[in-house]
Amino acid sequence: MECAPMNQSATGRKRGKNDLLGWAVLGSGRAGTIRARDIQASPEHRLVSHVGGRQGEGALQRAVRDPDVDAVAVCLANAEHAKWSRFAVEAGKDVLVEFPLCASERQARELFSLASARGRLEHDEIIGLLTASHSVRQAQMASGQASRIEVSFQGGLYRWVAQEAMEGRVGQLAMGRLQALDQLCGRLRVEQVSCRSEQGGYVLTASLQSADGVSIELKESRWPGLKRASQWRIVDDRGEELGSAPTTVAAGGLFERDLQVFRRRRDGDHAAAYVSTLDVISVQRIADIISAQAHWRPQVSAVS
């Protein structure tokens, strides 16, 4: 169910590969600000508008519908991603959505199906898969000797993170790690999930299995004020951590490289995608299962 982009402007004019791509960036937070900066700095792109969520729905709608806009970068609060992605596709625009795309497998299928039916590109940005550390883990897995992966993540419980937690979407909050695991190991299966309250937040533990027998232990700790950190261990059947050969990572910032991928995909280079539609849908399904089995809801004081 890959989306088939249509290289045509909103005015109906066919665009060549050397034409500037007109952008509307929705969202004035860190991601939106970086996106707008990288678009302005690129010789292949043109920033038509940069609109913050606080400017209201009317301003956002006008930015998307602008006939000079070919593509929309959705960098709003997580809960708004699906809504504005759908709005942009229905307005005839290609879409780049900051991770995560949406809140459930069902929504992901609907969004990708809509984009495909309208001949539009729905690009889910997951820049964690472009990092040097992920390249190292890919090199470790390439040895074929991995028996177990242990992932420990910790972070705060604030603003949009707290909102996701309030809705019980602890699995969705782990999707960055889940997407990386899916790319490293292939399709995942949930074996066991537990989630307990701690320090006004939670500790989530999920045991997973890959199709080729790699066991995975994912631990996520989140509470107010907790400093963000993560640790990965990839070990063989003797419990020894695997080494890796030196890896080469492409030059440029992560958002800039993702923008380059978007342009190549829009120009018809489907092989440029670093994560597929089916990958995103599969991980959304795993996140849904983890959230359902965690049965966790915060106390009011945890997110006040």
Disulfide bonds with the S-S distance in Angstrom:
none
